[in-house]
Amino acid sequence: MQAPYKDAIILITTLRSAKGLRWRSSCAVKFLKDGREAVEYLQLDLDYDTAQQAERAGLVFSKKWVDAKL
């Protein structure tokens, strides 16, 4: 999933947890810093029942990061 948010682009990938029964999200936030593209990688240490739940949680977490840091 790719979502624009404020002056950033949020990229969310979902993957199976280590045990293979639940889902996790991996997030990347792309933004401009001093005129150059920067990427911040964010990892949630929570597991979810579905890929959709993990994706939603990753998006919410990434938006909160953008609000706090950019």
N, C-alpha and C positions, 0 to 999 in steps of 0.2 A: 504494500500500500504506500502511496505517495500523497502527501497532503501539504499544500502551502499553508503557512501560519505566520502572520505578521511579516517580518522580513526574513523568514527562514523557509526551508523545505524540510519536512519531516518524512523520513523513510522508515517504515515498520516492516520487519520480517518476523514471521512466526516459525517456531521450530519445536520439535518434540523434546520433552525433558529427558534427562539421562535415563530414567526408567521406561520411557517410551509410552507412558499412559496419559500424560498430561502435556500441556502446551506452555511455552514461554515466548516472550517477545524480545527482539533485539532491535534497538532503535539507533538511527543516525540522524543528526540535525545538521543540515548544511546552511551556512550563513556567510556573510561577508564580514571580514575583520581586517581593518586597515587596508581596504580595497582589494583584498585577496580572499579567495574562497577558503573557508575553514569547515572542518567536520568534527562534530563531537559525538562520540559513540556512547550510548547509554544502555545499560543492561539491568533489567528488572530481575530480582532474585525471587520471583513468585511464580507459582505454577497455576494454570487455569484448566478447566474441564474442556474447553473448546478453543480452536484457533481464533475464532471471532472474539471471544472474551479476552484472550491474550493481546490481540491486535488493538482492541478498544483501550485496554489498560495501558499499553505502550503509547498510544496516541495521547491519552490524558497526561501521562507522566512526562512525555516530551513537551507538550504545551506548557506544563507547569515549569519545566526547565527553561524554556524560552522566555516565559514571563519573568522569571527570577534573574536570568543571566544576560538577556539582550535588551 
